[in-house]
Amino acid sequence: MMYVSDGSLARQYIPETKEEAAARKKRELEKAKEQKLKLKAVKKSRKKLIVSILAILSMGFLVIYGQVRNYELQMLIDDTNSQIAEVQDQKSRAILELEQSRNLTQIEQTATEELGMSKATQDQITYFNPEKGDTVVRSMDNSSAVDKVVEQSSSFFDGLLEKIRNIFS
């Protein structure tokens, strides 16, 4: 069916022929196919767009994660380096204290102040000179069993040494 308009509100009905009806249906089918193809293309482009957006977001997430992980590792390295520096400082202080404790002045000060020691006076000093015939005499009244054993073994070895000298002379 076909209506013809001449500008007025009334329309005229002109019957269409079979060929015109077939052509019209063919055009309508082609338009429907085109619309379906366009819809398919739009859906396909939307899918591509969504996949692209997801891919970009995933890459962005990976980059951010890598930066965060890098920052965490850098912080760990910095903490470790500060601990190393602290231990090296402690080592340096310990070496300095050791060097100071080896100082003779420091040893003398510790001996006099903390241990209550004093330098020997002139009457407490005795000089020994074996070339002049000086000898050492021990008092036996306060001797212990260990002192007696040492003295006996010393005299035994002195006697043994004297016998060996006599054999080789």
C-alpha positions in Angstrom: 0.0 0.0 0.0 1.1 3.4 -0.7 -0.1 6.8 0.3 0.5 9.9 -1.7 0.5 13.2 0.1 -0.3 16.4 -1.8 0.2 18.7 1.1 -3.2 18.5 2.5 -4.3 16.4 5.4 -6.0 14.0 3.3 -4.1 11.2 1.8 -4.7 9.3 -1.2 -4.5 5.6 -1.3 -2.7 4.1 -4.3 -2.6 0.4 -4.5 0.9 -1.0 -5.1 1.8 -3.6 -7.5 3.4 -6.9 -6.6 6.8 -5.8 -7.9 6.6 -2.6 -5.9 5.6 -4.6 -2.8 8.5 -7.1 -3.3 11.0 -4.3 -3.9 9.7 -2.5 -0.7 10.0 -5.7 1.3 13.5 -6.3 -0.1 14.5 -2.7 0.9 13.1 -3.3 4.4 15.0 -6.6 4.8 18.2 -4.9 3.6 17.7 -2.0 6.1 17.1 -4.6 8.9 20.2 -6.5 7.8 22.2 -3.2 7.8 20.9 -2.3 11.2 21.8 -5.8 12.5 25.3 -5.4 11.0 25.7 -1.9 12.5 24.5 -3.3 15.9 26.9 -6.1 15.7 29.7 -3.7 14.8 28.8 -1.5 17.7 28.7 -4.4 20.1 32.1 -5.7 18.7 33.6 -2.2 19.1 32.2 -2.0 22.7 33.8 -5.3 23.5 37.1 -4.2 22.0 36.9 -1.0 24.0 36.1 -2.8 27.3 39.0 -5.3 26.7 41.3 -2.4 25.9 40.3 -0.5 29.0 40.8 -3.6 31.1 44.2 -4.2 29.6 45.2 -0.6 30.3 43.9 -0.8 33.8 45.8 -4.0 34.4 49.0 -2.6 33.0 48.5 0.5 35.2 48.0 -1.7 38.2 51.1 -3.7 37.5 53.2 -0.5 37.1 51.8 0.9 40.4 52.4 -2.5 42.1 56.0 -2.5 40.8 56.6 1.0 42.1 55.1 0.1 45.5 57.2 -3.0 45.8 60.3 -1.1 44.7 59.6 1.5 47.4 59.2 -1.2 50.0 62.4 -2.9 49.1 64.2 0.5 49.1 62.9 1.2 52.6 64.2 -2.2 53.7 67.6 -1.5 52.2 67.7 1.9 53.9 66.8 0.3 57.3 69.5 -2.3 56.8 72.0 0.3 55.9 71.2 2.4 59.0 71.5 -0.8 61.1 74.9 -1.4 59.5 76.0 2.2 60.2 74.9 1.8 63.8 76.8 -1.4 64.3 79.9 0.2 62.8 79.6 3.1 65.2 79.3 0.7 68.1 82.4 -1.1 66.8 84.3 2.2 66.5 83.3 3.2 70.1 84.4 -0.3 71.3 87.8 0.0 69.6 88.2 3.5 71.0 87.4 2.2 74.5 89.8 -0.7 74.1 92.6 1.6 73.0 91.9 3.9 75.9 92.0 0.9 78.3 95.5 0.0 77.0 96.8 3.4 77.9 99.3 3.1 80.8 98.0 6.3 82.4 94.5 4.9 82.4 95.7 1.6 83.9 97.6 3.5 86.7 94.5 5.6 87.4 92.3 2.5 87.7 94.8 0.7 89.9 95.0 3.7 92.3 91.4 4.9 92.3 89.4 1.7 92.0 91.7 -1.0 93.4 93.3 1.2 96.1 96.8 0.4 95.1 99.8 2.7 95.6 103.3 3.0 94.3 106.0 1.2 96.3 108.0 3.3 98.7 111.7 3.2 98.8 111.8 0.9 101.9 109.5 -1.6 100.1 111.9 -2.0 97.1 114.6 -4.7 97.3 117.2 -5.1 94.5 118.6 -8.6 93.6 122.0 -8.9 92.0 123.3 -12.5 91.5 126.8 -11.3 90.5 127.3 -9.9 94.0 126.2 -13.1 95.6 122.7 -12.1 96.5 120.5 -14.9 97.4 116.8 -15.4 98.0 115.7 -16.9 101.3 112.2 -18.1 101.9 110.7 -18.4 105.3 109.4 -21.9 106.0 107.1 -21.2 108.9 104.1 -20.2 106.7 104.7 -22.8 104.0 101.9 -24.9 102.7 101.9 -28.5 101.4 102.3 -27.2 97.8 105.3 -25.2 98.8 106.9 -28.3 100.4 106.3 -30.3 97.3 107.7 -27.6 95.1 110.8 -27.3 97.3 111.4 -31.1 97.4 111.0 -31.4 93.6 113.3 -28.5 93.2 116.0 -30.1 95.3 115.5 -33.4 93.5 116.0 -31.8 90.1 119.0 -29.8 91.4 120.6 -33.1 92.6 119.8 -34.8 89.3 121.3 -31.9 87.3 124.4 -32.1 89.4 124.8 -35.8 88.7 124.4 -35.3 85.0 127.1 -32.6 85.1 129.5 -35.0 86.9 128.9 -37.7 84.2 129.8 -35.4 81.3 132.8 -33.8 83.0 
